[in-house]
Amino acid sequence: VDDAERVAREPLRARQVELAARVRLEDDLPEEPRLLAGADVSATRFDPERLVYAAVVLLEWPSLRKIAEAAAVAAAPIPYVPGFLGFREVPA
């Protein structure tokens, strides 16, 4: 039995459904944004240390001037489980 098989998937699935219900598909911002952020995370399921690399950059709109950036490396709280990558990578 590998680590992924030991992960209780039902609580993760319930949380996914809960978060999906909060997604807003309409554009109802009261004004045009002045700041934008982009983020990315990366990990490999083959890393025995389960490290996750994360980065975010904050930009001013519409000039796209960089305001701030940050990066982090953290151990993933759960192993690689297909369909549940957010729970593995986003905490970083």
Steps between C-alpha positions, in 0.01 A plus 500: 500500500653832397455837674233617253282200586506598867358849437133536597349634180143566614581804718711640213220442249246668734729803532538518120121506458468767769764721336356448151165633619673829586635560148360816341476500123362850450703820484349715771799695628399848618794657313787398276778325695816696576705197597534152350677197638621183338604186684638160414599189689711208393583161642592156383336191639837324483673724759544294820499825703170607334622858452270755341628822342269800488530853361276803470545839337289813556464743210352846463229524234511609219874578501593147616770653722614242752397597853612191692603140464538209735605137487484209739607139528309271732438132558168383358248410771373199303652276233416522130136396455352546151214751506608661826812696400378822660506339843859394438641813336303808605597502870855596392 
